[in-house]
Amino acid sequence: MERKDNLQNARASGGVVTLTPNIFPSKRLNINSQLQVVSVQIQLKSLITVCFIYLPPNEIIRQTDLDDLIKQLPVPFIILGDFNGHNTLWGSVDTNARGCQVEKLLAPQGHIFFRCDGFHDPEVP
């Protein structure tokens, strides 16, 4: 288990955790970032980097912090997470500032975006 807890005012909130089955050799990567992120390298048929990220909805995230994260990830890599971003590229009805940030992060790098149909809208009861 690899985790990065987020403690604010001695209160846990947010954070990232991942569990990797023992049948897949893995190691945690040291990522120099204030973002809530955990990265591991997993040996499958080849070595792959998997990065898990949580971006709180009301926290200002600098584009440079996201760009710096990408620069630290050995290729090939997969980024999984809750970006709290809306963008029509992944099925949202609108695009917000965070959605634009994620788009800027992925587009120039030639990265591919996969979406799942599990969209959560906190406004819907």
C-alpha positions as CSV (number, residue, x, y, z in Angstrom):
1,M,0.0,0.0,0.0
2,E,1.3,3.4,-1.0
3,R,-0.4,6.6,0.3
4,K,-0.1,10.3,0.6
5,D,-2.3,11.8,3.2
6,N,-3.6,15.3,3.2
7,L,-3.7,16.9,6.6
8,Q,-5.1,20.4,7.0
9,N,-5.5,21.8,10.5
10,A,-4.9,18.3,12.0
11,R,-8.0,17.1,10.0
12,A,-7.7,14.4,7.3
13,S,-9.2,15.3,4.0
14,G,-8.5,14.2,0.5
15,G,-5.3,12.2,-0.1
16,V,-4.4,9.3,-2.4
17,V,-3.8,5.6,-1.8
18,T,-3.1,2.6,-4.0
19,L,-2.8,-1.1,-3.4
20,T,-0.7,-3.2,-5.7
21,P,-1.1,-7.0,-5.7
22,N,2.0,-8.9,-4.5
23,I,2.1,-10.9,-7.8
24,F,3.2,-7.7,-9.6
25,P,6.6,-6.4,-8.4
26,S,6.3,-2.7,-7.7
27,K,8.1,0.2,-6.1
28,R,7.0,3.7,-5.1
29,L,8.6,6.6,-7.0
30,N,9.6,9.7,-5.1
31,I,7.7,12.6,-6.7
32,N,8.7,16.1,-5.7
33,S,5.3,17.9,-5.6
34,Q,2.9,19.5,-3.3
35,L,0.1,17.9,-5.2
36,Q,-1.8,15.0,-3.7
37,V,-0.1,12.3,-5.8
38,V,1.3,8.8,-5.5
39,S,3.3,7.1,-8.2
40,V,4.5,3.5,-8.5
41,Q,6.3,1.5,-11.1
42,I,4.8,-1.9,-11.7
43,Q,6.5,-4.7,-13.6
44,L,4.0,-6.3,-16.0
45,K,5.3,-7.6,-19.3
46,S,7.3,-4.4,-19.2
47,L,7.8,-1.7,-16.6
48,I,5.0,0.9,-16.4
49,T,4.5,3.9,-14.2
50,V,1.1,4.5,-12.7
51,C,0.4,7.9,-11.1
52,F,-2.7,8.4,-8.9
53,I,-3.8,12.0,-8.3
54,Y,-6.5,13.9,-6.4
55,L,-7.1,17.6,-7.1
56,P,-9.5,19.1,-4.5
57,P,-12.3,21.1,-6.2
58,N,-11.7,24.4,-4.2
59,E,-7.9,24.4,-4.3
60,I,-6.0,26.5,-6.8
61,I,-3.7,24.3,-8.8
62,R,-0.9,25.9,-10.8
63,Q,-0.4,24.6,-14.3
64,T,3.3,24.5,-13.7
65,D,2.8,22.1,-10.8
66,L,0.9,19.7,-13.2
67,D,3.6,20.2,-15.9
68,D,6.4,19.5,-13.4
69,L,4.6,16.3,-12.3
70,I,4.5,15.0,-15.9
71,K,8.2,15.7,-16.3
72,Q,9.0,13.5,-13.3
73,L,7.1,10.4,-14.5
74,P,9.2,7.8,-16.3
75,V,7.6,6.7,-19.6
76,P,5.4,4.9,-20.3
77,F,2.9,6.2,-17.7
78,I,-0.7,6.2,-16.9
79,I,-2.3,8.9,-14.8
80,L,-5.5,8.0,-12.9
81,G,-7.4,10.3,-10.6
82,D,-10.0,12.7,-9.6
83,F,-9.2,16.0,-11.2
84,N,-12.5,17.7,-10.3
85,G,-12.5,19.1,-13.8
86,H,-15.3,19.4,-16.3
87,N,-14.7,19.3,-20.0
88,T,-16.8,18.5,-23.0
89,L,-14.0,16.2,-24.1
90,W,-14.9,13.7,-21.5
91,G,-18.7,14.1,-21.6
92,S,-19.4,17.0,-19.3
93,V,-22.0,19.5,-20.4
94,D,-19.6,22.4,-19.8
95,T,-15.9,23.1,-19.4
96,N,-14.6,24.7,-16.2
97,A,-11.1,26.1,-15.5
98,R,-9.8,22.9,-14.0
99,G,-11.1,21.0,-17.1
100,C,-9.1,23.4,-19.3
101,Q,-6.0,22.8,-17.1
102,V,-6.3,19.0,-17.6
103,E,-6.8,19.5,-21.3
104,K,-3.7,21.7,-21.5
105,L,-1.7,19.1,-19.6
106,L,-2.6,16.3,-22.0
107,A,-3.0,17.8,-25.4
108,P,0.5,19.2,-26.2
109,Q,2.1,16.0,-24.9
110,G,0.3,13.8,-27.3
111,H,-1.3,11.9,-24.5
112,I,-4.5,9.9,-24.9
113,F,-7.5,10.5,-22.7
114,F,-9.8,7.6,-21.8
115,R,-13.0,8.2,-20.0
116,C,-15.3,5.8,-18.2
117,D,-19.1,6.2,-18.1
118,G,-19.0,6.5,-14.4
119,F,-19.5,10.3,-14.3
120,H,-20.4,11.7,-10.9
121,D,-22.4,15.0,-10.6
122,P,-22.5,16.2,-7.0
123,E,-25.4,18.5,-7.9
124,V,-27.7,15.5,-8.7
125,P,-29.3,13.9,-5.6
